[in-house]
């Protein structure tokens, strides 16, 4: 191979289509799980008067909108059409992140101000533990496929799913501490940290950061899609 021959580091057409199918399946699984998660969390949160559980349920609704945007992008069979939908999908994901950050912040401040004490919720604890076990695998699988494909939107949506994992951990800790020790302040303080992370991820998604599409003459993918964050 001569020195002037361009090197294509992107996946082959067959591999690209296989990755697209994988992302479609992962997004469908994420949507299905989050719909169930939202219903259970909102119901349990209402019964227990838990703002944390209700906030978690609304986060699930927001995550469904993010995953649905990626599903819309990858519903196109033509690669060029998927590429043109990338920016719109990223903007939807960014707004989802920022909306989540806004709600979590308001909810955390209200909780710290003592707007009411939540009751013990066993269904909420079980749901949080289940989400904490499932979400990391969905996020990692989609992030890996998105990076190999060079899709910033798929990577951004995987971060939305990963954020749900953090929220699950926060919710689980808050519900357990509230049920056993009465530490009602632990959850909102941790939630404020999550809100800060959501703002950063939302800004990155809006700017299209997080993944670089591989293609001809590209030799620096190690600083983009191939880099583990």
C-alpha positions, 0 to 999 in steps of 0.5 A: 500500500502506497503512502498516499493511499487513504485508510478507511477505518469505518465499519464495512457496509455489512457490519454497519447494518448489523450495528444498526440492527443491534442499536434498534433492538437495544433502543426498543428494550430501553423504551419497553423497560422504561415504560414499565419503570415509569408506571411502577415508579409513579404509582408507588411514588404517589402511594408513598408520597415520595417525591424521589420516586415520582421524580424517578418515574418522570425521568423514565418518561424523559428517557423514553423520549430520548430513546424514541428519538434514536429509534426514529433516526435508525428507523431509516433504512438508508445510511444517508437519511440516518446521517441527516437525522443525527443533529435533530436527534442529538438536540432532542436528547440534549433537551431531555438531559436539561429537562431532567436536570431542571426537574431533579434540581427543583425536586431536590430543593423542595425535598431539602426545604421539607415539603413533606416526608415520604413513607416507606416504599418496598416496591420502590426499593425493588424497582430501584435495585432492579434498574440498578442491575439492568441499566448498566448493561443496556448502556454499555451495549449501546455505547459500544455499538454506537462508538463502532458505528460512529453515531453520536446520538446512539452514544448520547442516548447510552449516556442517558441510560447510564444517568438512569443507573446513577439515579437508580443508585441515588433512589435506592440509597435514599429509599433505604436510608429513609426507611431504616434511619430516617435520613431524608436529606441523603437523596436530594443532596445526591440528586443535585450532583446527578443534575450537574452531570445531566447539564454537562451531558446535555451540553455535550449532546447539543454540541454533538460531542461524545463520538466522531463518525469514522470514515475515509482519511480518518486516523484519529478515532482513538480520541473520539469513538474509540476512547473509553470515558 
